[in-house]
Amino acid sequence: METTISRVLAGQKALIVGIANDQSIAYGCAKAFRTAGADLAITWLNEKARPHVEPLAIELEASITASLDVSKPGELDALFQMIGKKWGRLDLLVHSIAFAPKSDLQGGLLDCSAEGFATAMDISCHSFIRMARLAAPLMADGGAMFAMSYLGANKVVPNYNVMGPVKAALEASCRYLAYELGPRGVRVHAISPGPLNTRAASGIKDFELLLNEAAKKAPLGELIDIMDVGWTCAYLATSFAQRLTGDTVYVDSGAHIVA
Ligand SMILES: NC(=O)c1ccc[n+]([C@@H]2O[C@H](COP(=O)([O-])OP(=O)(O)OC[C@H]3O[C@@H](n4cnc5c(N)ncnc54)[C@H](O)[C@@H]3O)[C@@H](O)[C@H]2O)c1
């Protein structure tokens, strides 16, 4: 497929946040964007993550790389300053990060602590709002932003626990940001991938059951892979999708339409 993709994103500047390894959804997005011609800025969480991410950034010829922990004051500002200095603009932004403390994630919502809830909400949702605020001034010619959600935002998915309300807030945030940024030509999409065996997914109890269930339900009869998410974002990033904004786009072989 990749050899037949034309460079529809040639010259576009894209920031990808959330690559932990080559299984990460963010890596699928980065690979699809690069294949379509975009220039990439790629971040890693910290020095521990760097050896796993830096080789992927090199493979994808990223012109900007940086360390970014959204919970550390000043790191987001520093990253956007670097992007402003080097590129002078930004066209695309992918937010593909989530976190909840293990004890809060693995207990039911009834038992979720205020601190755990606030941390999950800050890293998995409000950080997207902060990124959008910093990205928008660099998107003077318009642009597109993506945030990764999950079906648990709208339906009860056993064991998804605190992340359900957090993803619901993320999807609502995408709608409000789409409303506020639409007049500036900036589109905002929540993407809702079906279950994928990634590092983040390994924190969810009985994740295998979710995979089996999704495969059974999906009208297309198959689980997805990270490139399915990447190509969807790449399409939404192009002007072929210029009148689409604010929606949650499911990339799940149709599983969410089945009761
Ligand atoms: N895997 C799935 O089944 C699935 C399904 C739907 C949505 N998602 C969502 O996709 C996104 C990406 O997850 P993934 O499955 O690719 O797993 P992943 O573990 O590969 O990626 C999660 C990323 O979040 C980053 N992160 C965590 N805390 C951070 C912080 N404080 N600052 C900066 N980065 C931080 C990690 O470094 C990692 O790169 C998440 O929002 C997740 O909820 C995953």
The ligand as an SDF file (V2000), in Angstrom:
LIG
                    3D

 44 48  0  0  0  0  0  0  0  0999 V2000
   -4.0850    0.4660   22.6660 N   0  0  0  0  0  0  0  0  0  0  0  0
   -5.3800    0.5860   22.5670 C   0  0  0  0  0  0  0  0  0  0  0  0
   -6.1230   -0.4080   22.5460 O   0  0  0  0  0  0  0  0  0  0  0  0
   -6.0130    1.9410   22.4460 C   0  0  0  0  0  0  0  0  0  0  0  0
   -7.3190    2.0320   21.9260 C   0  0  0  0  0  0  0  0  0  0  0  0
   -7.9030    3.2760   21.8150 C   0  0  0  0  0  0  0  0  0  0  0  0
   -7.2090    4.4110   22.2050 C   0  0  0  0  0  0  0  0  0  0  0  0
   -5.9270    4.2780   22.7120 N   0  0  0  0  0  0  0  0  0  0  0  0
   -5.2420    5.5200   23.0970 C   0  0  0  0  0  0  0  0  0  0  0  0
   -4.1650    5.7260   22.2220 O   0  0  0  0  0  0  0  0  0  0  0  0
   -3.2050    6.5680   22.8680 C   0  0  0  0  0  0  0  0  0  0  0  0
   -1.8200    5.9550   22.6790 C   0  0  0  0  0  0  0  0  0  0  0  0
   -1.6930    4.7600   23.4060 O   0  0  0  0  0  0  0  0  0  0  0  0
   -1.0110    3.4440   22.8150 P   0  0  0  0  0  0  0  0  0  0  0  0
   -2.0310    2.3700   22.9240 O   0  0  0  0  0  0  0  0  0  0  0  0
   -0.3700    3.7340   21.5220 O   0  0  0  0  0  0  0  0  0  0  0  0
    0.0740    3.0870   23.9360 O   0  0  0  0  0  0  0  0  0  0  0  0
    1.6080    3.5470   24.1200 P   0  0  0  0  0  0  0  0  0  0  0  0
    1.9810    3.0400   25.4740 O   0  0  0  0  0  0  0  0  0  0  0  0
    2.4080    3.1040   22.9740 O   0  0  0  0  0  0  0  0  0  0  0  0
    1.5160    5.1270   24.1180 O   0  0  0  0  0  0  0  0  0  0  0  0
    1.1500    5.8750   25.2590 C   0  0  0  0  0  0  0  0  0  0  0  0
    2.0790    7.0640   25.2830 C   0  0  0  0  0  0  0  0  0  0  0  0
    1.7090    7.9720   26.3160 O   0  0  0  0  0  0  0  0  0  0  0  0
    2.9150    8.5950   26.7040 C   0  0  0  0  0  0  0  0  0  0  0  0
    2.7600    9.3270   27.9780 N   0  0  0  0  0  0  0  0  0  0  0  0
    2.2800    8.8630   29.1720 C   0  0  0  0  0  0  0  0  0  0  0  0
    2.3980    9.8380   30.1040 N   0  0  0  0  0  0  0  0  0  0  0  0
    2.9510   10.9270   29.4790 C   0  0  0  0  0  0  0  0  0  0  0  0
    3.3350   12.2260   29.9060 C   0  0  0  0  0  0  0  0  0  0  0  0
    3.1920   12.6140   31.1850 N   0  0  0  0  0  0  0  0  0  0  0  0
    3.8740   13.0800   28.9940 N   0  0  0  0  0  0  0  0  0  0  0  0
    4.0500   12.7090   27.7120 C   0  0  0  0  0  0  0  0  0  0  0  0
    3.7220   11.4740   27.2390 N   0  0  0  0  0  0  0  0  0  0  0  0
    3.1780   10.6060   28.1240 C   0  0  0  0  0  0  0  0  0  0  0  0
    3.8720    7.4110   26.8270 C   0  0  0  0  0  0  0  0  0  0  0  0
    5.2030    7.8720   26.8880 O   0  0  0  0  0  0  0  0  0  0  0  0
    3.5410    6.6620   25.5590 C   0  0  0  0  0  0  0  0  0  0  0  0
    4.3590    7.1010   24.4940 O   0  0  0  0  0  0  0  0  0  0  0  0
   -3.6630    6.7150   24.3000 C   0  0  0  0  0  0  0  0  0  0  0  0
   -4.3920    7.9260   24.4180 O   0  0  0  0  0  0  0  0  0  0  0  0
   -4.6050    5.5370   24.4750 C   0  0  0  0  0  0  0  0  0  0  0  0
   -5.5650    5.7490   25.4950 O   0  0  0  0  0  0  0  0  0  0  0  0
   -5.3240    3.0820   22.8180 C   0  0  0  0  0  0  0  0  0  0  0  0
  1  2  1  0
  2  3  2  0
  2  4  1  0
  4  5  1  0
  4 44  2  0
  5  6  2  0
  6  7  1  0
  7  8  2  0
  8  9  1  0
  8 44  1  0
  9 10  1  0
  9 42  1  0
 10 11  1  0
 11 12  1  0
 11 40  1  0
 12 13  1  0
 13 14  1  0
 14 15  2  0
 14 16  1  0
 14 17  1  0
 17 18  1  0
 18 19  2  0
 18 20  1  0
 18 21  1  0
 21 22  1  0
 22 23  1  0
 23 24  1  0
 23 38  1  0
 24 25  1  0
 25 26  1  0
 25 36  1  0
 26 27  1  0
 26 35  1  0
 27 28  2  0
 28 29  1  0
 29 30  1  0
 29 35  2  0
 30 31  1  0
 30 32  2  0
 32 33  1  0
 33 34  2  0
 34 35  1  0
 36 37  1  0
 36 38  1  0
 38 39  1  0
 40 41  1  0
 40 42  1  0
 42 43  1  0
M  CHG  2   8   1  16  -1
M  END
$$$$
